[in-house]
Amino acid sequence: FLKTNKFYLFFLLVMTSTVEDKSSLCSKFQERRFWSALKLLSNVLLWDGIVQEDTVRDLGLSKLLNRYLLLNLINTPPGLDNIEKCSKVVACLPERWFQDLKSGSTLPELLNFCQHLLQ
């Protein structure tokens, strides 16, 4: 449960079989929550350069991505749906965070997300 100003974000932990049935209410709920959380992540990361980078990375990556979005991604069956979601997450990330990184490395907060992409 994450409370950010009067915006509440709630994720249910459900069995993968329930989420695979796209017509189920649980699956539809999970989808709405994912896209709402992604929108929140996008908005949080827009504060990069205005608010201290450590604060933005902690809230955006450590809290939103690793605690909420990644749970949904892991429970989304492999396929186009999962690829689209991962692509949207990547599109939110500020490019300047990666300018000084060596090839093949990433931000520590993105290790779990990268492992999911490799799977």
C-alpha positions as CSV (number, residue, x, y, z in Angstrom):
1,F,0.0,0.0,0.0
2,L,1.6,3.3,-1.1
3,K,0.1,6.6,-0.1
4,T,1.3,9.6,-2.1
5,N,-0.7,12.8,-1.5
6,K,-4.3,11.7,-1.9
7,F,-3.4,9.1,-4.5
8,Y,-3.7,5.5,-3.2
9,L,-2.1,2.7,-5.0
10,F,-3.0,-0.9,-4.1
11,F,-1.7,-4.1,-5.5
12,L,-3.1,-7.5,-4.8
13,L,-0.9,-10.5,-4.8
14,V,-2.7,-13.1,-6.9
15,M,-2.0,-16.4,-8.5
16,T,-0.6,-16.3,-12.0
17,S,-3.5,-18.4,-13.3
18,T,-6.0,-15.7,-12.2
19,V,-4.1,-13.0,-14.0
20,E,-3.7,-15.1,-17.2
21,D,-7.5,-15.0,-17.7
22,K,-7.8,-11.5,-19.2
23,S,-11.5,-11.5,-18.7
24,S,-11.4,-12.0,-15.0
25,L,-12.1,-9.0,-12.7
26,C,-8.8,-9.6,-10.9
27,S,-6.8,-9.4,-14.1
28,K,-8.6,-6.2,-15.1
29,F,-7.9,-4.7,-11.7
30,Q,-4.2,-5.7,-11.9
31,E,-4.0,-4.1,-15.3
32,R,-5.5,-0.8,-14.1
33,R,-3.3,-0.7,-11.1
34,F,-0.2,-1.4,-13.2
35,W,-0.9,1.5,-15.6
36,S,-1.8,3.8,-12.8
37,A,1.5,3.0,-11.0
38,L,3.4,3.5,-14.3
39,K,1.9,6.9,-14.7
40,L,2.9,7.7,-11.2
41,L,6.4,6.5,-11.9
42,S,6.6,8.6,-15.0
43,N,5.5,11.7,-13.0
44,V,7.9,11.0,-10.2
45,L,10.9,10.6,-12.6
46,L,10.0,14.0,-14.3
47,W,11.2,15.6,-11.0
48,D,14.7,14.5,-11.9
49,G,16.9,17.6,-12.1
50,I,14.5,19.6,-9.8
51,V,14.6,17.4,-6.7
52,Q,17.8,15.7,-5.5
53,E,18.5,12.7,-7.7
54,D,18.8,10.3,-4.7
55,T,15.3,11.2,-3.6
56,V,13.9,10.7,-7.1
57,R,15.7,7.4,-7.6
58,D,14.6,6.1,-4.1
59,L,10.9,7.0,-4.6
60,G,10.7,6.1,-8.3
61,L,13.0,3.0,-8.6
62,S,13.3,1.6,-5.1
63,K,9.8,2.1,-4.0
64,L,7.5,2.2,-7.1
65,L,9.4,0.0,-9.6
66,N,10.9,-2.6,-7.3
67,R,8.0,-2.9,-4.8
68,Y,4.9,-2.6,-7.0
69,L,5.5,-2.6,-10.7
70,L,8.0,-5.5,-10.7
71,L,5.5,-7.7,-8.9
72,N,3.0,-7.1,-11.7
73,L,5.7,-7.7,-14.4
74,I,6.7,-11.0,-12.8
75,N,3.1,-12.1,-12.7
76,T,2.4,-11.1,-16.3
77,P,2.9,-14.1,-18.5
78,P,5.8,-13.9,-21.0
79,G,4.7,-12.4,-24.3
80,L,3.7,-9.1,-26.0
81,D,1.9,-7.8,-23.0
82,N,5.0,-8.1,-20.8
83,I,7.2,-6.6,-23.5
84,E,5.0,-3.6,-23.8
85,K,4.9,-3.0,-20.1
86,C,8.7,-3.3,-19.8
87,S,9.2,-1.0,-22.7
88,K,7.0,1.6,-21.1
89,V,9.0,1.4,-17.9
90,V,12.2,1.8,-19.8
91,A,10.8,4.8,-21.6
92,C,10.2,6.6,-18.3
93,L,13.9,6.4,-17.2
94,P,15.9,9.6,-17.6
95,E,18.7,9.0,-20.1
96,R,21.2,11.0,-18.2
97,W,21.3,8.4,-15.4
98,F,23.0,6.0,-17.8
99,Q,25.5,8.4,-19.5
100,D,28.4,7.6,-17.2
101,L,27.8,3.9,-16.8
102,K,30.2,1.3,-18.3
103,S,28.9,-1.0,-21.0
104,G,27.0,-3.9,-19.5
105,S,26.3,-2.2,-16.2
106,T,23.2,-0.6,-14.7
107,L,22.0,1.3,-11.7
108,P,21.9,-0.7,-8.5
109,E,18.1,0.0,-8.2
110,L,17.5,-1.6,-11.6
111,L,19.2,-4.9,-11.0
112,N,16.0,-6.8,-10.3
113,F,14.3,-5.2,-13.3
114,C,17.2,-6.2,-15.5
115,Q,17.1,-9.7,-14.3
116,H,13.4,-9.8,-15.2
117,L,14.2,-8.6,-18.7
118,L,16.9,-11.2,-19.1
119,Q,14.4,-14.0,-18.2
